[in-house]
Amino acid sequence: MKLIGYIIAVIGLILAALSLNLAKLGITLPASIKSVYVMILGIALIILGLTLALGGRPTVKQASEEVPIYEGTGKKRKIVGYRKD
């Protein structure tokens, strides 16, 4: 999932950079699409890619479970302490 996020972020970075230099590179867009829209799309892809790459599932270490230590037997059994399992 992280690799996909990084790839999306790089594509967004390329789109954002290209939107600044479209006229210099000789790339023409249809009249209905402005270079500002391409830049906004690029920035959105950067944010989405970084969210996927860095957001992921956090790896939480499982805390060891405390197990009671009993003293006695039957109904007279009492907890005298805890130990980590």
N, C-alpha and C positions, 0 to 999 in steps of 0.2 A: 504494500500500500504506500510505503514511503517513496519507493521508486516512481510510482505513478504520480504522486504529488510533486516530486522534483521535476518530472518531465512536463507536467502542466504548468508549473511555475516558469520553467525555461521558455516554453511556448508563449506564455503571457509576456515575459520580458522581451522576447523577440518582437511580438506584436506592438508593444508599447514603444520600443525603439524605432520600429519601422514607421509608425504613425507620424513620427516627427520628420522623417526624411522621405516620405512618399514622392513628393514632387522632384526631389533631387535624384531619386533612383529611376524615375521615369515610369512609375507605377501609377496607373489611373484607376480610380474607383468609380463606380456608378454615381450619378449625381445625387441619388437619394442617401448614399452612405458618406458621411463626413469623416475626416480623419480623427475628429474628436471622439466619435463613436468607436473607432478602432482602438484608440488609446484607452478609453474606458473599459472596453472588453479585455484589453491586455492587462490592465491593472486588476480587474476582477479575476482573471485567470491566475495572476501572481498570488493574490490573496487566497484563492481557493487551493492552489497548489501548496502553498506554505502551510495552510491549515491541515491539509491531508498529510503532508510530510512530517510536520512537527506535532500535530495534535494527537494522532493515534491513540491507542489504548495505553493508559499508564500501567506500568508493570509494578504492582504492589506486592511486596513480599508478605507472605502469610505469616502472621505472628504465631509463635508456638502457643499451643493451647495449654492452659493451666489445668492440671489434674489434681483433685483433692487427695490428701493423705489422711486416711482414716485410722483411728485407734479404737480397738475394741471390736466386738462382734454383735450381730443382731441389732436389737433396738437400742443397745447401749453404745452403739458405734457413734463416734464424734469426729468431726473434721479437726485435725490438729495443724494442718498447714497445706500449702499448695506447692507443687513442683511443675516445672515446665516439661512438657512431653516432647 
